[in-house]
Amino acid sequence: MSSIDQYLQSQAQRFEEELCQLLRIPSVSADPDHRDDVCRAADWVADEFRRLGFSTEVIPTPGHPLVYAQSPPVAKATTVLVYGHYDVQPADPLDQWISPPFEPTRRGGNLYARGATDDKGQMLTHVKSAEAWLETAGGLPLNLKYLIEGEEEVGSHGLEQFIAQHAQRLTCDCVVISDGAQFGPGQPAITYALRGIACYELRLTGPDRDLHSGSFGGTVTNPANALARMLAALVDDRGKIQIPGFYDDVLPLSDRECRELAALEFDEQKYLGQIGVEGTTGEAGYTLLQRRWARPTCDVNGLSSGYQGKGAKTIIPAAAGAKLSFRLVPDQDPQKVTAGLQQRLAELCPPGIRWQLSDLHGSRAVLVPLDSLYVEAAVRAIEQAFGRRPVFTREGGSIPIVAVFHQTLKVDTLLLGWGQDDDNPHSPNEKLSLADFHRGIQASARLWEELSKMAR
C-alpha cells in the first residue's frame, strides 16, 4: 500500500479543492428553486466516475436523478456497492453561518460548508480511494458499484423504486456507506445496528364545535384532556411501553454487545451538558447507551388543540391531535406495532370521543453481526488508516434506505462514518475535519484490499 499512500499524500491538496468544487453547488433537494443545481451536482459526480473510466449513468427519477457507476469488471472478485448522496439540507438560518454555506472555508483544520460531512465529503472518500488504486496499481482488486442519489434529504423515493426494480443489477457481497460519525475525536467506529421507526398522527374529535367550558364543562369529554390521558397511558412510570405484543419480538443485546458498550469511554455528564439537561429518564434496568441505541422508545413529536392566541379563551376544543413515533429495534415489525397501537388506543378512548390513527411511515431496524467477515475486514482497514482499532456502536436513529438494502439485496451493510458528532449536519456551520477526510480515503483504499481477500 506504500505507493497508494504516496499517491494520496501527493494529491491531498487537489482532493480538497475538488471537494470544494462539489460543495459550491447548492444542491438543496427540498427546494424546487435549486432543481437545476441538484442536476448540476449529479453531473459533477458522474463526471468524476467517467474520468476514472467507470461505466456511468445519470438515471432520471420522478424526483432528482441517481448516479450509477461501475468499475471495470474483475473476474471472480468481491463486489461492493457504495451508497452515498450528493443532495444537501437547506442552509437556513443564513444569519447563523460564520462563513457563507456554499463558499467552502477552512478554519482550524476543518472545512466549513453545507454538505461537508452530510454527505459530499464522506461520499467522495470512496471515489478518491478508487482513483488511487487505478493510478498506482492500474486497476482495482475488486468490483465496485456506486449508487449516489439526490433525494436522501427528502425521503429517497426514487431510489427505493430503483432498488426494487433493479435488485439483480445491484447484486453485491456487501454495501458500504459513510454518512455518519466516529465515536469521538481520534476514535473511529463501526456502526453495526440502526433502530427502525414507526410514525403516526393521532386525531381525536369530540363536539361538533368549540364549546363554552363553563356551560358544558363536566358533561362533555374534552378531546385535549382525553389526548393527554391516552398518550400518557402508552408508557408506564418505569419507561415500559404499554402496547399489546410490543416487546414480543425485541432482540436482546448479546453478552458481547453488552461488553462492547460497557467498554466505551462515554461521559454521561458531558452528554447531559451538550443537550442542556440535568438528568435522564427511560426504560428501567438499562444503561443510558443501551436505552439510546438498543431499546425501543415512544415519543410524542407534536401536539395541537384549542386556543393558542394571547390571553385566555375558556373553551372545550372540538378536536385535538398528536404526532408520535416509536424507535424500533431488531426484530420488531412496524406493521405489528401499528396493530398493537390501534388496539391500545381503542381501549383507552373515552366515551364521546372519536379517534383516527394515520400511519405516516415505518421501517425495520438493521443489525449486522459483529462476527461478520466484512466487519472484520473493515476493522483491519480502519485500524491501519486511523492508527487505532475502531469501536462498535449502534445508532439510535433510523436510515430507512439501509433497511431497504438489507431486505432487498440480503447483504451486510458497513456503516463507516468519518465525521464527528459536532459536525453540525442539518445545522449552521456544518463542517468536516480535513484530517478525517484524508484518513477516510486511506481507510477506504485499504478496505478495498481487505475485502478483495475474501473472494480468494
C-alpha positions as a printed Julia matrix, in Angstrom:
456×3 Matrix{Float64}:
   0.0     0.0     0.0
   3.03    2.32    0.14
   2.56    3.52   -3.45
  -1.1     4.26   -2.73
  -0.17    6.16    0.43
   2.35    8.21   -1.52
  -0.23    8.97   -4.2
  -2.81   10.04   -1.63
  -0.31   12.31    0.04
   0.76   13.9    -3.23
  -2.85   14.52   -4.3
  -4.23   15.65   -0.94
  -4.5    19.33   -1.88
  -6.21   18.53   -5.18
  -8.69   16.26   -3.42
  -9.63   19.1    -1.08
 -10.05   21.52   -3.96
 -12.28   19.09   -5.83
 -14.39   18.58   -2.73
 -14.75   22.37   -2.59
 -15.97   22.37   -6.19
 -18.78   20.0    -5.26
 -19.59   21.9    -2.06
 -20.05   25.14   -4.02
 -23.03   23.6    -5.82
 -26.16   24.37   -3.71
 -27.84   21.02   -4.35
 -30.76   21.55   -1.94
 -33.18   18.77   -2.86
 -36.09   20.14   -0.82
 -36.19   23.49   -2.64
 -37.65   23.5    -6.19
 -35.65   26.66   -6.91
 -32.48   24.55   -6.69
 -33.58   21.81   -9.07
 -31.0    22.84  -11.69
 -28.31   22.9    -9.01
 -29.21   19.37   -7.93
 -28.88   18.18  -11.52
 -25.57   20.04  -11.8
 -24.26   18.2    -8.74
 -25.35   14.88  -10.24
 -23.44   15.7   -13.42
 -20.35   16.65  -11.38
 -20.38   13.3    -9.6
 -20.97   11.42  -12.86
 -18.04   13.23  -14.49
 -15.8    12.05  -11.65
 -16.67    8.44  -12.43
 -16.3     8.91  -16.17
 -12.83   10.37  -15.59
 -11.91    7.12  -13.81
 -13.11    5.06  -16.75
 -16.17    3.68  -14.97
 -19.34    2.89  -16.89
 -21.6     5.69  -15.69
 -25.26    6.67  -15.96
 -27.3     9.61  -14.72
 -30.68    7.98  -14.21
 -33.85   10.13  -14.12
 -36.4     9.52  -11.38
 -39.73   11.23  -10.64
 -37.66   13.5    -8.38
 -33.92   14.05   -8.63
 -31.52   11.87  -10.65
 -29.47    8.9    -9.47
 -25.86    8.43  -10.44
 -24.89    4.82  -11.06
 -21.31    3.83  -11.86
 -19.47    0.55  -12.14
 -15.72   -0.15  -12.22
 -14.15   -2.32  -14.94
 -15.05   -5.95  -14.12
 -12.64   -8.17  -12.19
 -13.48  -11.85  -12.63
 -14.25  -13.93   -9.53
 -13.67  -10.94   -7.25
 -15.64   -9.47   -4.38
 -18.34   -6.97   -5.41
 -19.11   -3.98   -3.21
 -21.96   -1.49   -3.58
 -21.09    2.01   -2.33
 -24.04    4.23   -1.42
 -23.99    7.96   -0.81
 -25.87   11.16   -1.64
 -24.98   14.47   -3.24
 -28.06   16.43   -2.12
 -27.99   18.64    0.97
 -30.28   20.25    3.51
 -31.35   23.91    3.19
 -28.8    26.27    4.73
 -31.29   28.32    6.76
 -30.93   30.22    9.06
 -28.3    32.0     6.97
 -27.51   34.65    9.59
 -26.05   32.0    11.91
 -23.32   30.93    9.49
 -19.86   32.36   10.22
 -18.93   31.95    6.55
 -21.35   31.52    3.6
 -22.72   27.96    3.42
 -21.81   27.4    -0.22
 -18.4    29.05   -0.11
 -16.21   26.34    1.48
 -13.93   27.86    4.1
 -11.01   26.32    6.01
 -10.84   27.13    9.74
  -8.98   25.28   12.47
  -8.31   22.2    10.37
 -11.95   21.91    9.31
 -13.76   22.62    6.05
 -17.0    24.54    6.64
 -19.83   24.28    4.1
 -23.29   22.82    3.74
 -22.84   19.16    2.78
 -19.23   18.92    4.01
 -19.97   15.97    6.28
 -23.51   15.13    5.1
 -22.63   13.63    2.73
 -20.44   15.06   -0.02
 -17.14   14.85    1.84
 -17.7    11.37    3.2
 -19.07   10.04   -0.08
 -16.1    11.41   -2.01
 -13.62    9.43    0.12
 -14.76    6.23   -1.6
 -14.31    7.78   -5.04
 -10.81    9.09   -4.36
  -9.71    5.74   -2.9
 -10.69    4.04   -6.17
  -8.74    6.67   -8.11
  -5.64    5.9    -6.02
  -5.83    2.19   -6.91
  -6.29    2.92  -10.6
  -3.42    5.41  -10.75
  -0.92    3.31   -8.8
  -1.87   -0.32   -9.44
  -3.52    0.09  -12.83
  -6.77   -1.41  -11.59
  -8.9    -2.29   -8.6
  -8.63   -5.63   -6.74
 -12.43   -5.99   -6.64
 -15.62   -4.82   -8.33
 -17.15   -1.53   -7.21
 -20.67   -0.34   -7.9
 -21.67    3.17   -6.86
 -25.22    4.33   -6.25
 -25.25    8.05   -5.42
 -28.66    9.69   -5.02
 -30.06   13.2    -4.93
 -33.08   12.66   -2.66
 -31.69   11.36    0.64
 -32.72   14.54    2.41
 -36.3    14.28    1.12
 -37.08   10.58    1.52
 -35.2     8.59   -1.17
 -38.42    7.78   -3.01
 -36.78    7.47   -6.42
 -34.01    5.3    -5.03
 -36.4     2.88   -3.35
 -38.21    2.35   -6.66
 -34.91    1.85   -8.48
 -33.7    -0.76   -5.98
 -36.97   -2.67   -6.19
 -36.81   -2.72  -10.0
 -33.06   -3.36  -10.4
 -32.12   -5.63   -7.5
 -30.35   -8.05   -9.86
 -28.23   -5.25  -11.29
 -27.21   -4.22   -7.77
 -26.18   -7.73   -6.68
 -23.15   -7.49   -4.4
 -21.38   -9.08   -1.45
 -21.79   -6.1     0.87
 -22.82   -2.44    0.96
 -20.53    0.36    2.19
 -21.94    3.67    3.47
 -20.12    6.61    5.03
 -22.69    9.13    6.21
 -22.19    9.3     9.96
 -19.76    9.97   12.77
 -16.94    8.42   14.7
 -17.43    7.76   18.41
 -15.22   10.73   19.22
 -12.14   12.63   18.08
  -9.46   10.12   17.16
 -11.77    7.2    17.95
 -13.14    5.62   14.76
 -16.22    3.45   14.96
 -18.21    0.91   13.02
 -21.96    1.28   13.42
 -23.38   -2.21   13.33
 -27.04   -1.53   14.14
 -29.72    1.06   13.42
 -33.06    1.42   15.08
 -36.16    1.27   12.93
 -39.11    3.64   13.16
 -42.88    3.81   13.11
 -44.51    7.26   12.82
 -48.17    8.17   13.29
 -50.64   11.01   13.54
 -53.47   10.62   16.05
 -56.58   12.76   15.72
 -59.35   12.98   18.33
 -62.69   14.72   17.74
 -65.43   15.42   20.27
 -68.23   18.03   19.97
 -69.03   19.43   16.55
 -67.66   22.86   17.56
 -65.66   24.52   20.34
 -67.86   24.82   23.46
 -68.04   27.23   26.4
 -66.11   25.47   29.19
 -68.39   26.93   31.86
 -71.66   25.92   30.22
 -70.55   22.47   29.08
 -67.56   21.57   31.3
 -68.17   18.44   33.36
 -70.65   16.98   30.86
 -68.66   16.73   27.62
 -65.42   14.83   27.16
 -62.67   17.31   26.36
 -60.59   15.98   23.41
 -57.42   17.71   24.72
 -57.83   16.11   28.15
 -58.54   12.75   26.53
 -55.48   13.04   24.3
 -53.23   13.8    27.28
 -54.52   10.78   29.22
 -54.28    8.44   26.22
 -50.74    9.47   25.37
 -49.61    9.24   28.99
 -51.01    5.72   29.23
 -48.81    4.47   26.38
 -45.74    4.41   28.69
 -45.72    3.46   32.38
 -43.67    5.12   35.12
 -40.79    2.66   34.58
 -40.48    3.51   30.91
 -42.21    0.37   29.62
 -44.37    0.84   26.54
 -47.94   -0.32   27.18
 -48.92   -1.69   23.78
 -50.05   -5.32   23.35
 -47.28   -7.5    21.93
 -44.82   -4.61   21.68
 -41.88   -6.46   23.23
 -42.65   -9.91   21.8
 -40.04   -9.67   19.02
 -37.43   -7.44   20.67
 -33.99   -8.99   20.18
 -32.0    -8.55   23.41
 -28.38   -7.46   23.44
 -25.89  -10.31   23.37
 -23.27  -10.67   26.09
 -20.61   -9.45   23.67
 -22.65   -6.38   22.75
 -23.1    -5.52   26.44
 -19.34   -5.79   26.95
 -18.59   -3.64   23.88
 -20.99   -0.91   25.0
 -19.72   -1.0    28.6
 -16.14   -0.57   27.39
 -16.88    2.67   25.52
 -15.4     5.81   27.06
 -18.73    7.55   27.49
 -19.02   10.65   29.69
 -22.63   10.9    30.84
 -22.21   14.33   32.41
 -20.7    15.7    29.21
 -23.62   14.21   27.28
 -26.1    15.94   29.6
 -24.23   19.23   29.23
 -24.3    19.01   25.44
 -28.1    18.81   25.4
 -28.73   21.19   28.3
 -30.46   18.9    30.81
 -29.65   17.83   34.35
 -30.91   14.25   34.3
 -32.18   11.44   32.11
 -35.16    9.13   32.02
 -36.12    5.98   30.18
 -36.71    2.28   30.5
 -35.63    1.0    33.91
 -32.88   -1.61   34.09
 -30.79   -0.38   31.16
 -27.8     1.94   30.84
 -28.05    5.27   29.06
 -26.27    3.97   25.93
 -28.42    0.83   25.88
 -31.57    2.94   26.06
 -30.24    5.37   23.46
 -29.18    2.76   20.9
 -30.65   -0.65   21.61
 -34.07   -0.33   23.28
 -37.38    0.72   21.7
 -38.95    4.08   22.55
 -42.21    6.01   22.33
 -42.12    9.79   21.91
 -44.7    12.49   21.27
 -43.33   14.69   18.48
 -46.03   17.34   18.36
 -49.34   18.4    19.96
 -52.17   20.61   18.74
 -55.52   21.6    20.23
 -57.64   24.51   21.31
 -56.84   28.19   21.61
 -53.21   29.25   21.12
 -53.58   33.03   20.95
 -52.8    35.71   23.52
 -54.66   35.75   26.8
 -57.36   33.28   27.87
 -60.2    31.73   25.94
 -62.17   29.29   28.07
 -63.31   26.58   25.68
 -63.63   22.86   25.33
 -61.89   22.37   21.98
 -63.67   20.35   19.32
 -60.54   18.36   18.38
 -57.01   17.5    19.45
 -54.12   15.87   17.67
 -50.65   14.49   18.18
 -47.77   13.2    16.12
 -45.87   10.35   17.72
 -43.1     7.97   16.81
 -41.65    4.72   18.02
 -37.99    3.79   17.54
 -37.83    0.07   16.97
 -35.07   -2.48   17.47
 -34.33   -5.82   15.78
 -36.63   -7.84   15.15
 -39.71   -5.62   15.63
 -42.17   -5.25   12.76
 -43.71   -1.78   12.2
 -46.97   -3.34   10.98
 -47.3    -5.36   14.18
 -46.64   -2.23   16.21
 -49.41   -0.45   14.28
 -51.89   -3.24   15.09
 -50.94   -3.17   18.77
 -51.2     0.62   18.93
 -54.67    0.58   17.38
 -55.8    -2.0    19.94
 -54.41    0.05   22.84
 -55.98    3.32   21.64
 -59.35    1.62   21.32
 -59.04    0.5    24.94
 -58.06    3.98   26.13
 -60.5     6.14   24.18
 -63.23    7.55   26.49
 -66.94    7.99   25.63
 -67.82   10.96   23.44
 -64.53   10.85   21.52
 -63.85    9.56   18.01
 -60.25    8.76   17.06
 -58.35    8.23   13.84
 -54.79    6.94   13.53
 -52.82    7.69   10.36
 -49.77    5.53    9.65
 -47.21    8.0     8.25
 -44.26    5.72    7.6
 -42.16    2.95    9.09
 -39.05    0.87    8.56
 -37.42   -2.03   10.31
 -34.21   -1.93   12.33
 -30.94   -3.21   10.88
 -28.4    -5.43   12.64
 -25.06   -6.57   11.19
 -23.49   -9.48   13.14
 -20.29   -8.45   14.89
 -18.64  -11.68   13.72
 -19.31  -10.84   10.05
 -16.21  -11.31    7.9
 -17.0    -7.97    6.24
 -16.98   -6.25    9.63
 -13.62   -7.86   10.44
 -12.22   -6.6     7.12
 -13.4    -3.08    7.93
 -11.78   -3.26   11.38
  -8.4    -4.06    9.82
  -8.69   -1.32    7.2
  -9.73    1.4     9.65
  -7.09    0.46   12.21
  -4.36    0.78    9.55
  -5.59    4.22    8.43
  -6.5     5.79   11.77
  -3.85    4.09   13.9
  -6.48    2.92   16.37
  -8.87   -0.02   16.41
 -12.48    1.07   15.81
 -15.1     0.56   18.49
 -18.53   -0.88   17.76
 -21.53    1.39   18.18
 -25.22    1.34   17.47
 -27.23    4.28   16.16
 -30.45    5.34   17.83
 -31.73    6.96   14.66
 -33.06    5.32   11.53
 -31.73    5.23    7.97
 -34.63    3.61    6.08
 -32.63    3.03    2.89
 -30.24    0.74    4.82
 -33.21   -1.42    5.74
 -34.21   -1.48    2.07
 -30.72   -2.67    1.08
 -30.81   -5.3     3.81
 -34.24   -6.64    2.88
 -33.81   -6.49   -0.91
 -30.16   -7.38   -1.51
 -29.81   -9.71    1.54
 -26.28   -8.5     2.35
 -24.49   -6.85    5.27
 -24.01   -3.09    5.3
 -20.83   -1.5     6.63
 -21.63    1.89    8.19
 -18.26    3.63    8.4
 -18.66    7.25    9.47
 -15.69    9.61    9.15
 -17.4    12.64   10.72
 -17.67   13.88   14.31
 -20.77   14.37   16.44
 -20.21   18.15   16.45
 -20.07   18.48   12.64
 -23.48   20.23   12.62
 -25.2    18.3     9.83
 -28.56   19.98    9.09
 -27.43   22.98   11.18
 -25.5    26.21   10.55
 -21.7    25.93   10.3
 -21.6    22.35    9.08
 -18.02   21.1     8.88
 -15.73   18.16    8.2
 -12.26   17.62    9.64
  -9.79   17.66    6.76
  -7.59   15.17    8.61
 -10.54   12.79    8.87
 -11.35   13.36    5.19
  -7.89   12.13    4.24
  -7.91    9.3     6.8
 -11.27    8.25    5.39
  -9.74    7.99    1.91
  -6.88    5.91    3.32
  -9.27    3.62    5.18
 -11.4     3.2     2.05
  -8.34    2.28   -0.05
  -7.33   -0.34    2.49
 -10.89   -1.61    2.71
 -10.86   -2.46   -1.0
  -7.75   -4.58   -0.42
  -9.15   -6.3     2.68
 -12.49   -7.07    1.02
 -10.75   -8.38   -2.1
  -9.09  -11.08    0.01
 -12.47  -12.57    0.82
 -13.02  -13.86   -2.71
  -9.62  -15.51   -2.54
